[in-house]
C-alpha cells in the first residue's frame, strides 16, 4: 500500500485527521448536494476498508434510475480518423498520480474491438427482450446479475435475472387478480413515488432479490419464487444494502456513525458486532456504485470526476474531467475512464471481480451498456458482455451483480 495514495486521501479532507473525518465530512448541506447530483444509474454504497494500513472510504447517496441519462459537457476534441485499435499489450502505466500507477481505459469507440474474455461466466450478449420462460416456470438457485428497466415515466417495465446457465428469467411484479402487488412504489429522497430497484437489488450470493418498502423489505427467493416480508418498523429502508455475509443493513446516510439495524433473510434482527467494512464511512468522497472486493482482498470503487488524475493528452481534456476507478491493493492502481461525449455521467460502476486480478466494470454510453474486464495494474482489457434490448435515452437500466468469482 503506497503512502502517496494515503496522502491523496488526506488532501481530499484538508487538514482533518483520518479517524475524525466522519464527523467533519457528513455535513447536511453536502449530503443534500450529493443527493441532488446522483445519477440515473448510480449505485449507493459506503465503504471503509483497511487494506495494508490505508483506510479507503466513501460516502453514500441514492440512485435515480428513472431519470434520463445525462452527458457531461466536454471541451471540443479535434476530429480523428479513424480510431486506432486499442493497444492491449502495454506493459507500463500510462501515467502516475502521486506515486500511484494510472491506466487509461479504452475509449467507447474502441470497446467493440476488444477481444472477448476467456472463461466468461456471462453470455456475450444479454438481450433483455429475448423470450424467457419466467422465474415461475423455470426457477434458478442463484443469479449472476439482475436488471430492472425503467420507462421514461419512472415506472418499472421489467425485472430479469441472469442465471449461471446464461439464460434470463423474468420476475413478475404484476399482482394476481384480487391480490396486492408484490412490490409497491415508495417515496424516494426527492419525494417521487417509484419502485426502488438499485445496485443492492441482488444479494451477494445471488439467491435473493431485495425491494425496499415503506416500513418493510420485500425479499424474493429465486429457487422457489417465494416472497417474504421483513418488518422494519420506523426505520428507513431506501438505502438498505447487503453485507458480505448476506444480511441486510438499513443504512442511514443521515446518521453514518450510528449503529444500523441488521436483519437476516428470515427477518430476525441480528447483532453482528457493528457495521461491516463496507458500511462505515470515514472519508467524504464522491463515489458511485457499490465497492467490490476481490477474492484476494483488493477493493475497487468508482468515483466521479474531480481528482486531478493525468488524462490522455490526445483528447485535450480539462483537468479533473474524467471518472476513475480506484483499487486499494498491493500495489494500488487507478483506472481512468477518459471523458467523452459518448459517455454517460457516472458511466462506469464496478460490477465485480472475475478472479484475484480481473476486475469488471460497466461502460454506459450513447451506444448502450457494456461490461468490460480489466486486468488490474496492466493495459489488458476484454469484452465481457453487452446488455441490449432496451432503448438508451428513452429507458434506463439499473443493474445489480452477485459475486462473479
C-alpha positions, 0 to 999 in steps of 0.5 A: 500500500503506497503512502502517496495514495494515503496522502491523496486521501488526506488532501481530499479532507484538508487538514482533518485527521483520518479517524475524525473525518466522519464527523467533519465530512457528513455535513447536511448541506453536502449530503443534500448536494450529493443527493441532488447530483446522483445519477440515473444509474448510480449505485449507493454504497459506503465503504471503509476498508483497511487494506495494508494500513490505508483506510479507503472510504466513501460516502453514500447517496441514492440512485435515480434510475428513472431519470434520463441519462445525462452527458457531461459537457466536454471541451471540443476534441479535434476530429480523428480518423479513424480510431486506432485499435486499442493497444492491449499489450502495454506493459507500463502505466500510462501515467502516475498520480502521486506515486500511484500507477494510472491506466487509461481505459479504452475509449467507447469507440474502441470497446467493440474491438476488444477481444472477448474474455476467456472463461466468461461466466456471462453470455456475450450478449444479454438481450433483455427482450429475448423470450424467457420462460419466467422465474415461475416456470423455470426457477434458478438457485442463484443469479449472476446479475439482475436488471430492472428497466425503467420507462421514461415515466419512472415506472418499472417495465421489467425485472430479469435475472441472469442465471449461471446457465446464461439464460434470463428469467423474468420476475413478475411484479404484476399482482394476481387478480384480487391480490396486492402487488408484490412490490409497491412504489415508495417515496424516494429522497426527492419525494417521487413515488417509484419502485426502488430497484438499485445496485443492492437489488441482488444479494451477494450470493445471488439467491435473493432479490431485495425491494425496499418498502415503506416500513418493510423489505420485500425479499424474493427467493429465486429457487422457489419464487417465494416472497417474504416480508421483513418488518422494519418498523420506523426505520428507513429502508431506501438505502438498505444494502447487503453485507458480505455475509448476506444480511441486510443493513438499513443504512442511514446516510443521515446518521453514518456513525450510528449503529444500523439495524441488521436483519437476516433473510428470515427477518430476525434482527441480528447483532453482528458486532457493528457495521461491516467494512463496507458500511462505515464511512470515514472519508467524504468522497464522491463515489458511485456504485457499490465497492467490490472486493476481490477474492484476494482482498483488493477493493475497487470503487468508482468515483466521479470526476474531480481528482486531478488524475493525468488524462490522455493528452490526445483528447485535450481534456480539462483537468479533473474531467474524467471518472476513475476507478480506484483499487486499494491493493498491493500495489494500488492502481487507478483506472481512468475512464477518459471523458467523452461525449459518448459517455454517460455521467457516472458511466462506469460502476464496478460490477465485480471481480472475475478472479484475484486480478480481473476486475469488471466494470460497466461502460454506459454510453450513447451506444448502450451498456457494456461490461468490460474486464480489466486486468488490474495494474496492466493495459489488458482489457476484454469484452465481457458482455453487452446488455441490449434490448432496451432503448438508451435515452428513452429507458434506463437500466439499473443493474445489480451483480452477485459475486462473479468469482 
